[in-house]
Amino acid sequence: EEAKVLEMVEKSLTEMRNGGIFDQIGFGFHRYSVDERWLVPHFEKMLYDQALISIAYLDAYLVTKKDRYLQVAEEIFTYVLRDMTSPEGGFYTAEDADSERREGKFYVWTPKEVKSILGNVRGELFCQFYNFSEKGNFEGGYSIPHISKPLKDIAEERKISIDELAKELERGRRKLFEVREKRVHPLKDDKILTSWNGLMIAALARTVPFVRDMVPVDGRCTAYICEKFACRKPVNTEKELESILEK
């Protein structure tokens, strides 16, 4: 019975990460999916979703010891710390679904756009993995990036190593992200709600000890300094700690 429950949880978490409900280019989860495949989301992003979903992936990692679940939690935090954090350190409430009066416009692509950024060869590979098609899977012939085949299957088809494929896709993702940043962004709800910030802080506090770049270095203790509703990047030298405490 427990094995069956775990199987259901893992399938759901895997399909969520691979689906359009997850922002494959900039990370973070959209508010919900409008279909049973996790493909087409309502594109709004909520802070409390990021907090609670990251905890779910952390719990999956703790139970299964599968690194991919911890990676998803890290990706969520990358999004939150980059796009949802105020200069004072608090976490914003949400990002809208619409930009330029169209839902999802900020997040969708055509193969032509992708190839104009990455070139024909690399663009074709990126389109294959993330399912960009001429017909599209969203309004106006646009495509919501999502994953339907494992890396190893695409690597075998392309006759390249999994590591090489992963690096190529990551380079492409970063380039598309840079281009996307120049688009008109969805409106940000910049309220800072204590309760929602509490959820995010709890998620960070639970996850930080397991994150690869936030662990003790060379046997030295690592300090995690939290103030103004947010956690700083961890430090592990006396000089770094003193510089923070002196401010």
Secondary structure, DSSP 8 states (H G I E B T S, - for coil): -HHHHHHHHHHHHHHHHHSTTB-TTT--B-SEESSTTS-SEE--EEHHHHHHHHHHHHHHHHHH--HHHHHHHHHHHHHHHHHSB-TTS-B--EE-SEETTEETTTT-B-HHHHHHHH-HHHHHHHHHHHT--SS-SSGGG-B-----S-HHHHHHHHT--HHHHHHHHHHHHHHHHHHHTTS----EE----HHHHHHHHHHHHHHGGG-GGGS-STT---B--EETTEE---B-SHHHHHHHHT-
